[in-house]
């Protein structure tokens, strides 16, 4: 195994394995949080102030500890933290949302000794017989696994995705432990159904740790996008695939956010292709890759194509669900609040018995989100300020204790994909002509 690029020792950390080990670490973190609350509360009382428990818990220091803990644990704990950071960003103070957003960056990775144990368990102790080269330093690390570049003895240039040990078996206990922390810490809005969200996230994580399922999804999307000049996807190599390892062809490309330094037409074309793909996945393919992490996209300046990676999180939509989403999409275009509300009820976003005042607040938030669609023309992501407006409205809803349901799983994943697509277009300062896109899918 080669180590041409020695790993940053600060980011290499052994993945905690075993249910009791992971539970003990989470319990230790909860104890530390309680100690911080007691200390801070004591200082406030000495100053003659009576602190609120929420203020003692929701400090940047405590949220940083939670984020660091989830990043070290990896697996379901980190993945759920990523989901929570995206789905509740509009309801959290900006500084706290920013701290949790760190979970969407690269994770810590396994040290070489732990990596070799995983490879030997899957390929046998003599696994190096397959390779001319295997780089021990990962080219990417995420919540469930890390990716290494390798070259086989027959000359294939591969990306090898290796699942962290014990992750699959720790999903349910991790979710229970995380739910305990979130409930006791008060970090989530009181009206948000955190338990249901974590249960849904656990079901999704069980699917994502199934590399056989991911290989099938990658093959499916290669068929969906065959002949599309905008995209290129890796190819599965089944002879090296196991329960914990997914072998794919290595596809050259630069980080997608590096395109932010390219000319305006290039940035516009990338964003237009990704916005179009998102709507095509929902309304035409009924099949969506739902993890919009920037690391899952790369760009080839020489070919002008976008590389699509990581199909562990995919969702196939039933025709009836697509019909409901199309009704909501058309209501957003037309500004028909009654049609929008009916579609929200059909989807499960709101209940038919929602209070009239809450309905008005929710429709106002929906109206803000729908403004670019209603206006049409060219949307300048660098100047539109849509997310900032949604954040302000979300905080207002939280202050007024509007009853907001945790969305159904498919809606949660769709929302995540749309938000990620928006954030990437914003990062690129792209301008997208919406008219031809809306004409195609409305």
Secondary structure, DSSP 8 states (H G I E B T S, - for coil): -B-SS---TTTB-----SHHHHHHHHHHHHHHHHHHHHHHHHHHHHTT----HHHHHS-HHHHHHHHHHHHHH-HHHHHHHHHHHHHTGGGS-HHHHHHHHGGGS---B--HHHHHHHHHHHH-TTGGGGEEEEBSS-SEE-SSEEEEEEEETT--EEEEEEE-TTHHHHHHHHHHHHHHHHHHHT-S-TTS-HHHHHHHHHHHHHHHT-HHHHHHHHHHHHHHTTT-TTEEE--B-GGG--SSEEEEE----EEGGGGGGS-HHHHHHHHHHHHHHHHHIIIII-EEE----GGGEEEETTTTEEEE---SSEEE--HHHHHHHHHHHHHHHHT-HHHHHHHHHHHTSS-TT--HHHHHHHHHHHHHHHHHHHH-SEEETTT--HHHHHHHHHHHHHHTT-------HHHHHHHHHHHHHHHHHHHTT-EEEHHHHHHHH-
